[in-house]
Amino acid sequence: MRFQVSHITHYEYDFNVTLSQQFLHLTPRSFTFQQCQSHALVIEPVPDERQQNQDYFGNITDYFAIQTPHQTLTVSSFTEVQLLPRPTLEIMQHSRTWESVRDELKLEYVKNADAHAYLFPSPHIACSDALADYARQSFTPGQQLIPAAFALTQRIFNEFEFDPNATDVGTPLSQVLANKRGVCQDFAHFMIGCLRSIGLACRYVSGYILTKPPEGQPKLIGSDASHAWVSLYSPVYGWVDFDPTNNCLVQHEHITVAWGRDFSDVSPMRGVVLGGGAHSLDVSVTVEPKL
């Protein structure tokens, strides 16, 4: 299935900005279950300098600098992607016990080198005994990896409340656990923290979900902005994605832009400006099937 995505970021400043330097993760990845057919990035005012590269995790990055004084900045990303079928939960019911995967990750560094980057704490994800205890309610002794991860996904969805005013990017996971409130970024960070705390490899995925669901289906939470979910390493099935915000195994409504250890690795847009004073920010995201 093909989708069209538009992601428009608009800044209004009180005074002139004399220099703006920005680093972007806005180009969707191509991998086994997704092919980026086209991508265009329109920046206004036109940058004086612009580069495209690839980061440590294989994500496509864009950098630009504007040295002309300006009071508005608009970055528009337009994408067309094709999504391919992923394995269903029924197919992955019989995977391996989570303990055997944990032990393999400890012992076989070379075989699982890619997964090892996602085993450890990162800037926004601190592992802890409390997170391990929460995870072990789903990861009971002898439980298979994929069903246990889906059970954890369901528990987070059922026990936590989506609340855009409860947290910010610096809210620690201990507070998220205590209050059981937050947004997709918090729920992804929390689930990753739980999984890493019991020795499993898990990465943070940034992307989009379908804006308008098929007739008769509920609208997914987080469909009006960038979304975030979780990707768990399985030696049998590779990386398997779970969305705790929407209580689902990722299938055909999630478009992947970038992945990393946590949000700090894949922020859609970050940078520095000189001048400008106070500013307002407006972000709009639309994802629609391509007919």
Residue pairs with C-beta under 8 A, 6 or more apart in sequence:
1 82
1 83
1 252
1 289
2 37
2 80
2 81
2 82
2 83
2 289
2 290
3 80
3 81
3 82
3 83
3 210
3 255
3 287
3 288
3 289
3 290
4 78
4 79
4 80
4 286
4 287
4 288
4 289
4 290
5 28
5 77
5 78
5 79
5 80
5 81
5 208
5 255
5 285
5 286
5 287
6 76
6 77
6 78
6 79
6 284
6 285
6 286
7 26
7 76
7 77
7 79
7 208
7 226
7 268
7 283
7 284
7 285
8 74
8 75
8 76
8 77
8 283
8 284
8 285
9 74
9 75
9 76
9 268
9 269
9 281
9 282
9 283
10 72
10 73
10 74
10 281
10 282
10 283
11 72
11 73
11 74
11 279
11 280
11 281
12 71
12 72
12 279
12 280
12 282
13 70
13 71
13 72
13 73
13 273
13 275
13 276
13 277
13 278
13 279
14 71
14 276
14 277
14 278
14 279
15 71
15 275
15 276
15 277
16 69
16 70
16 71
16 275
16 276
17 66
17 69
17 70
17 71
17 73
17 273
17 274
17 275
17 276
18 67
18 69
18 274
18 275
19 65
19 66
19 67
19 272
19 273
19 274
19 275
20 65
20 66
20 70
20 73
20 271
20 272
20 273
20 274
21 63
21 64
21 65
21 271
21 272
21 273
22 63
22 64
22 65
22 75
22 269
22 270
22 271
23 61
23 62
23 63
23 269
23 270
23 271
24 41
24 61
24 62
24 63
24 64
24 75
24 268
24 269
25 59
25 60
25 61
25 206
25 257
25 258
25 266
25 267
25 268
25 269
26 41
26 62
26 75
26 77
26 257
26 268
26 269
27 36
27 39
27 41
27 52
27 59
27 60
27 61
27 62
27 77
27 79
27 257
28 34
28 36
28 39
28 79
28 81
28 207
28 255
28 256
28 257
29 36
29 58
29 59
29 60
29 256
29 257
29 258
29 259
30 36
31 256
32 84
32 238
33 83
33 84
33 85
33 86
34 81
34 82
34 83
34 84
34 255
34 256
35 81
35 82
35 84
36 79
36 80
36 81
37 80
37 81
37 82
38 79
38 80
39 77
39 78
39 79
39 80
40 77
40 78
40 79
41 62
41 75
41 76
41 77
41 78
42 74
42 75
42 76
42 77
42 78
43 50
43 64
43 66
43 73
43 74
43 75
43 76
44 72
44 73
44 74
44 76
45 66
45 68
45 70
45 73
46 66
47 64
47 65
47 66
48 65
48 66
48 67
48 68
49 63
49 64
49 65
49 67
50 62
50 63
50 64
50 65
51 62
51 63
51 64
52 60
52 61
52 62
52 63
53 60
53 61
53 63
54 60
54 61
55 61
55 260
55 265
57 117
57 258
57 259
57 260
57 265
57 266
59 257
59 258
59 259
59 260
59 266
60 258
66 73
69 275
71 276
75 269
79 255
80 290
81 255
83 252
83 255
85 251
85 252
86 241
86 249
86 250
86 251
86 252
87 237
87 240
88 249
88 251
89 146
89 147
89 150
89 249
92 146
92 234
92 236
92 237
92 240
93 144
93 146
93 147
94 144
95 144
95 145
95 146
95 147
95 234
95 236
95 237
96 144
96 145
96 234
96 235
96 236
97 142
97 143
97 144
97 145
98 139
98 143
98 144
98 145
98 148
98 198
98 200
99 141
99 142
101 145
101 200
101 233
101 234
101 235
102 198
102 199
102 200
104 111
104 112
104 235
105 112
105 115
105 116
105 119
105 199
105 200
105 201
105 233
106 199
109 116
112 201
112 233
112 235
114 233
115 201
115 233
116 201
117 203
117 261
118 196
118 201
118 202
118 203
118 233
118 261
119 196
119 199
119 200
119 201
120 127
120 196
121 127
121 196
122 261
122 262
122 264
122 265
123 261
123 262
123 264
124 169
124 189
124 262
124 263
124 264
125 173
125 189
125 192
125 193
125 196
125 204
125 261
125 262
126 172
126 173
126 174
126 193
127 193
127 196
127 197
128 173
128 174
128 193
128 197
129 197
130 174
130 177
131 173
131 177
131 190
131 193
131 194
131 197
132 194
132 197
132 198
134 177
134 194
135 152
135 194
135 195
135 197
135 198
136 198
137 155
138 148
138 149
138 151
138 152
138 155
139 148
139 152
139 198
140 148
145 200
145 232
145 234
146 232
146 234
146 237
146 240
149 195
149 232
149 240
149 242
150 242
150 249
152 191
152 194
152 195
152 242
152 244
153 191
153 230
153 242
153 243
153 244
153 247
153 248
153 249
154 247
156 187
156 190
156 191
156 244
157 244
157 245
157 246
157 247
158 247
159 180
160 176
160 180
160 181
160 182
160 187
160 190
160 244
161 180
161 181
162 181
162 182
162 183
162 184
162 221
162 245
163 181
163 182
163 183
164 183
166 179
166 181
166 182
166 183
166 186
167 175
167 176
167 181
167 182
167 183
167 186
169 185
169 263
171 182
171 186
173 189
173 190
173 193
176 182
176 186
176 189
176 190
177 190
182 190
183 222
183 245
184 221
184 222
184 227
184 228
184 229
184 243
184 245
185 228
185 263
187 228
187 244
187 245
188 204
188 205
188 228
188 229
188 230
188 244
188 245
189 204
189 262
189 263
190 244
191 202
191 230
191 242
191 244
192 202
192 203
192 204
192 230
192 262
195 201
195 202
195 230
195 232
196 202
200 232
200 233
201 232
201 233
202 230
202 231
202 232
202 233
203 230
203 231
203 233
203 239
203 259
203 260
203 261
204 228
204 230
204 231
204 259
204 260
204 261
204 262
204 263
204 265
204 266
205 228
205 229
205 230
205 231
205 241
205 256
205 258
205 259
205 266
206 226
206 227
206 228
206 256
206 257
206 258
206 259
206 260
206 263
206 266
206 267
206 268
207 226
207 227
207 228
207 229
207 254
207 255
207 256
207 257
207 258
208 223
208 226
208 227
208 254
208 255
208 257
208 285
208 287
209 220
209 222
209 223
209 227
209 243
209 246
209 253
209 254
209 255
209 287
210 220
210 223
210 253
210 287
210 288
210 289
211 223
211 224
211 285
211 286
211 287
211 288
212 219
212 223
212 288
213 219
213 220
213 253
220 246
220 253
221 245
221 246
222 228
222 245
222 246
223 285
223 287
224 284
224 285
225 283
225 285
226 257
226 268
226 283
226 285
227 243
227 245
227 254
228 245
228 263
229 241
229 242
229 243
229 244
229 245
229 250
229 254
230 241
230 242
230 243
230 244
231 239
231 240
231 241
231 242
231 259
232 239
232 240
232 241
232 242
233 239
234 240
240 249
241 249
241 250
241 254
242 248
242 249
242 250
243 249
243 250
243 254
255 287
257 266
257 268
258 265
258 266
259 265
259 266
260 266
